[in-house]
Amino acid sequence: MDYSATTPLRPQARRAMAPFLDDVFGNPSSVHALGRDARLAVEDARRRLLATLGAGEGRLVFTGSGSEADNLAIVGFARRNPGGCIIRSSIEHKAVIAATKALQAGGYDVRVAPVDGRGVVDVAALEKLVSSALDSTLVSVMWANNETGVIQPVSKIAELCRVHGAVFFSDAVQAFGKVPVAPLDVGVDMIALAAHKLGGPKGVGALVTGRAMDLEPVIYGGGQEYGLRAGTENVAGLAGFAAAAEAAAEDLGGEAARLSSLRDQLEAGLLSELPEIVINGSDAPERLPNVLSVSVPDVDIEGLLTSLDLERLCVSSGSACTTGSVEASYVMQAMGREGDYATNTIRISLGWETEADDVEYVVDIFPKLVRRVREYYKRP
């Protein structure tokens, strides 16, 4: 129940990868036959991924991860626009936050847009920040939050950026393969993707741009990927990425409806047993169909996570666990959560192999473990 962390490899991806782990092993930069075969596979994967995004006229740069794609977009923009400004939301992925903090430490103008209690970016506050910034401005707002699943108003933000001449970058890692992601139709200039969130292999990502963006590479070397990402391409991984994306797109609407139904059953079941819990983002206009973020008061979160693991229930904590302490989730804090509602957050995420029996098991075991942990930690 942790598909938002990573996913099992789809059979379609495994089959697509197999030839490039064996016979077709050439370097795609080589000019001989083995290299040419590998290059054809790289370009085929690029074309197919762009097609799933409805971005046939766009540019796709393969990277080693979604985090690398985030860095290429943000740091690459900043290095080409040293007097510019980057505005990000307060709930961005840690890769975006870390990149902007590094730039800020070097004197770059970085500003943060707030979110409301639902976890939705405050568009009015964002517009004030954009309108007061310099001409060379990059706005970074993720398509859907990785912790709550709340989908952001990307269309409104894209229009805002267009009016003010800003570049709009969106980390779409969690959204791609779960909901329609069409950056060119919406007006988003750049998006980041990762293969392992939708059934592809780990270690493969992409930055998609609607036009040839003026970016500085963050990895130097050869001239691969339009000169923006040096390094020999992971041919097998790219083939698996394209196959997984196509498999996810085959019945995107039907699968989203199925997962939404399962998520709603899970949410109702947990609230029935534990009415004191809070479902984060449930009042937002849109959520990813597969994500349920739950804050559980009056429980030792590390004890609960350990108990869940012992019962073979794999979920994620929204908090950052460190030795001897638990730090509050920055996403929850940005939404105005305090105390247990900021530290005791569990993310349950579903996927294509999730069935009703899995949901029933969680509804049965989760409340029991919450009560058991509460009772245990009450002992003197």
ABEGO torsion letter per residue (X at the ends): XAAAABBBBBAAAAAAAAAAABABABBAABABAAAAAAAAAAAAAAAAAAAAAGAAABBBBBBABAAAAAAAAAAAAAAABAABBBBBBAABBAAAAAAAAAAAAAGBBBBBBBBBAAGBBBAAAAAAAAAABBABBBBBBBABBAAAGBBBBAAAAAAAAAAAGBBBBBBAAAABGABBBBAAAAGBABBBBBAAAAGBBBGBBBBBBABBBBBBBABBEBABGGGABBEBBBAAAAAAAAAAAAAAAABAAAAAAAAAAAAAAAAAAAAAABAABBBBGAABABBBAABBBBBBBGBBAAAAAAAAAAAGBBBBBABBBBBGBBBBBAAAAAAGBBEAAAABBBBBBBBAABBAAAAAAAAAAAAAAAAAAAAAAABX
